[in-house]
């Protein structure tokens, strides 16, 4: 079979795999890193400006709990969520992946690690696991920041879920407590004003 013939036979499979809203790989590393706050952009909406570990400008909203820190924001690379936690990693979802706002299904008093989809994100995204032994993860949406932030806001009081398409019980998740839709215009305005 010629090279062109092989390409024609695998091209449809590649296009199916590249369906919107599915990430094809999990990567190690962290494209954002810790963010050092440099200014406040909108005090009422808790939008800050900072610098990433690589020296890039970030506009972000931070949620902190006893066992985690979550940044929801934007750099020149795209919209992101970045979770740092002291918890050990239970599972790492394998590609292809999808991301959505989800409500955990309970059976009696027990959580099932199964989710009802409240709002999917249909854009392209990258998923990173900086520390394979820890529950930290980073998601960077490559386009449509507004839709990405709306999906995160829809997860308020529930979860943002990164899930393996082939094995739905294989997922990473983070609870969203404070981020809401009213913060999105301020976050996008900050990005427009501060990020090149």
PATORKE-643843 format. One line per 5 residues: number of its first residue (from 1); their letters; for each residue x, y, z of C-alpha. Coordinates in steps of 0.05 Angstrom, whole numbers, plus 5000, padded with zeros to 4 digits. Example, Ala and Ser with C-alpha at 12.3 -4.5 7.8 and 13.67 -1.06 7.14 Angstrom:
# residues 2
1> as> 5246/4910/5156; 5273/4979/5143
# end
This chain:
# residues 196
1> xxxxx> 5000/5000/5000; 5026/5069/4983; 5036/5124/5035; 4977/5161/5005; 4934/5098/5009
6> xxxxx> 4952/5088/5082; 4935/5161/5096; 4867/5154/5063; 4852/5093/5106; 4871/5125/5172
11> xxxxx> 4848/5196/5159; 4774/5182/5176; 4796/5150/5243; 4837/5211/5260; 4780/5258/5244
16> xxxxx> 4733/5217/5288; 4784/5220/5344; 4790/5295/5338; 4717/5308/5354; 4705/5373/5391
21> xxxxx> 4710/5370/5466; 4755/5309/5469; 4828/5313/5491; 4872/5260/5461; 4929/5260/5511
26> xxxxx> 4949/5270/5582; 5015/5306/5592; 5062/5313/5650; 5086/5382/5670; 5048/5444/5686
31> xxxxx> 5041/5500/5634; 5017/5549/5686; 5053/5535/5751; 5043/5574/5815; 5016/5644/5803
36> xxxxx> 5045/5703/5842; 4993/5758/5850; 5016/5826/5825; 4951/5867/5826; 4876/5865/5835
41> xxxxx> 4836/5876/5771; 4764/5873/5800; 4758/5870/5875; 4683/5857/5875; 4690/5796/5829
46> xxxxx> 4757/5774/5861; 4795/5777/5795; 4870/5783/5804; 4929/5794/5758; 4992/5754/5769
51> xxxxx> 5053/5722/5737; 5060/5648/5724; 5123/5608/5739; 5143/5619/5666; 5135/5695/5673
56> xxxxx> 5069/5700/5634; 5013/5747/5655; 4952/5712/5683; 4883/5738/5701; 4852/5691/5751
61> xxxxx> 4802/5676/5806; 4827/5635/5865; 4788/5587/5909; 4823/5558/5970; 4802/5505/6020
66> xxxxx> 4837/5468/6075; 4866/5416/6028; 4869/5450/5960; 4880/5513/5919; 4844/5523/5853
71> xxxxx> 4859/5577/5802; 4809/5592/5747; 4836/5640/5696; 4869/5657/5631; 4939/5665/5602
76> xxxxx> 4962/5674/5530; 4957/5598/5525; 4881/5599/5538; 4830/5592/5594; 4849/5544/5650
81> xxxxx> 4835/5511/5715; 4894/5491/5758; 4885/5449/5821; 4938/5439/5874; 4920/5390/5929
86> xxxxx> 4956/5350/5982; 4912/5289/5967; 4943/5228/5936; 4922/5211/5865; 4869/5158/5862
91> xxxxx> 4860/5152/5786; 4887/5185/5724; 4837/5186/5667; 4865/5159/5602; 4853/5191/5534
96> xxxxx> 4808/5205/5498; 4780/5252/5551; 4720/5297/5559; 4708/5353/5609; 4641/5376/5638
101> xxxxx> 4605/5406/5697; 4576/5346/5733; 4533/5325/5792; 4557/5263/5828; 4506/5207/5832
106> xxxxx> 4496/5179/5902; 4468/5112/5921; 4442/5118/5992; 4496/5154/6032; 4552/5134/5984
111> xxxxx> 4584/5172/5927; 4592/5129/5865; 4644/5166/5823; 4590/5169/5769; 4564/5236/5745
116> xxxxx> 4504/5268/5711; 4528/5318/5659; 4503/5388/5676; 4541/5424/5621; 4594/5396/5574
121> xxxxx> 4652/5436/5545; 4656/5422/5470; 4721/5459/5454; 4791/5431/5449; 4831/5425/5513
126> xxxxx> 4896/5398/5542; 4899/5359/5607; 4963/5357/5650; 4983/5317/5711; 5042/5354/5742
131> xxxxx> 5055/5305/5799; 5034/5234/5782; 5029/5214/5856; 4987/5275/5876; 4916/5295/5857
136> xxxxx> 4939/5359/5822; 4917/5372/5751; 4913/5428/5700; 4865/5437/5642; 4878/5489/5588
141> xxxxx> 4822/5504/5539; 4851/5524/5472; 4792/5563/5447; 4724/5592/5469; 4744/5617/5538
146> xxxxx> 4674/5643/5550; 4643/5573/5541; 4697/5542/5584; 4686/5592/5641; 4610/5582/5636
151> xxxxx> 4620/5507/5643; 4662/5519/5705; 4611/5567/5734; 4555/5516/5721; 4594/5468/5765
156> xxxxx> 4585/5514/5825; 4567/5472/5886; 4582/5411/5843; 4644/5387/5804; 4686/5399/5742
161> xxxxx> 4700/5329/5717; 4755/5306/5669; 4733/5237/5648; 4759/5180/5606; 4711/5168/5548
166> xxxxx> 4727/5094/5547; 4722/5084/5622; 4674/5136/5654; 4692/5115/5725; 4764/5136/5710
171> xxxxx> 4763/5212/5724; 4794/5272/5757; 4749/5323/5790; 4748/5386/5831; 4691/5418/5870
176> xxxxx> 4673/5489/5852; 4650/5530/5911; 4652/5605/5895; 4664/5617/5821; 4601/5642/5787
181> xxxxx> 4577/5671/5721; 4581/5743/5746; 4657/5736/5750; 4664/5716/5676; 4657/5786/5644
186> xxxxx> 4710/5814/5693; 4757/5756/5678; 4750/5765/5603; 4758/5841/5610; 4822/5830/5650
191> xxxxx> 4849/5783/5597; 4833/5832/5541; 4867/5889/5579; 4928/5853/5608; 4945/5792/5565
196> x> 4980/5801/5498
# end
